Amino acid sequence: MSRGGCAVILRVIWASLGVLSALALAPSGWGLARAMGAPAMDVSTDLQADVRGEIGGFVVHHHVDAGAPQLLGVLESRVEARMDPKGPVAAFPEWWAEATAEPRWVLDLTKAGGKTEASVVWTRGLAGFRFPAVDLYVGRFGLPLETARLTLPYTLTPPDEAGRRPGADGIRADVYLKAGRLQLVGAWDGEAWTPVVGWRRAALGWELTGHLLRSESGLVAGAGWSGLAGSTVVYGEGWRVAGEAGIRFSVGATGYVGDLLWTAEVARAPFNPASGSATSRQAPRPLVAVQLAHAPLPGLTIVADASAGLGGGKAEVGGHDGSGGEPRAAGSLRPYRWGIVISRELMPGVSALEFAAHRVAPVSYPAVFSASLGLRYFF
């Protein structure tokens, strides 16, 4: 989308905010336009800042089929910071700032002088402004469109090789109406603006969502739902993507059997490794995914998950697996992934010992196996 189109989107968002806020605030005698046009208030404020997060160090055995195994040292972290001024500033009755970063360092321990790789994913970095009936975000923010929990039929923020999901850059307005929450977004992907209009309606025991956006290939429309069926949560979503035949979808359920939490889904979606170094851009295909979580002892948690393709399907190759070799020719192989994470608290809420093992076999790429052991510290 051109910069002229971007300007149109921003003008539409601001105009919509003005109209909706004016309607919401009419009984009190003032609206957003008046608030934005009011002279700055010289009010002293108390600043409250909060920083929290986690840091983990791991030794990882990493092996790509038909390649030599590697021993890696991984240091990863997640840091969340929030600043809340106590009291109004300028024309804004309430505002705050947030930032979330996920840095990661990988050192090849296989041989002396191994290669080091470092990366940072910014999940959030925004200024938020709260008005009656409207929340406005400017910067990088979360933009979850999906309802599914184990598969991703469609998303604007796909995970990277380490499972980190960056936020979306732009401007976002959440407008709270009696009929639900209206979301207006202008997201910048580095080359063009993506306008998004979303709607969410929630009530006791159920929730409905809808999204409409414009991608490079054309319009994309999706709807999701979730609700209670007895003690089981059932949910699903469907997407119509311009230029594709068929509907992307996912239908799932989650519940308890005793102390065991289970989740299961069937979907038509791209296969998403979400772990290991194998990355590929897959065409939507039938998938099944399950996850089991259990805490057999206080402080001990075991989470196992698996997903697999059903039937045949062709791959749309979009990258290399990180092993230095060329990808295999596209075929009708069934992709699969399984993983297990065992976590043992050493000090409740402070530190935990963690073991994890994963195997990912995407279509057209060698399978990858990784096993890690390390320590996490929470602050």
Summary of the structure (lengths in Angstrom):
residues: 379
radius of gyration: 23.1
end to end distance: 42.2
largest distance: 71.4
contacts: 1185
relative contact order: 0.12
helix: 8%
strand: 58%
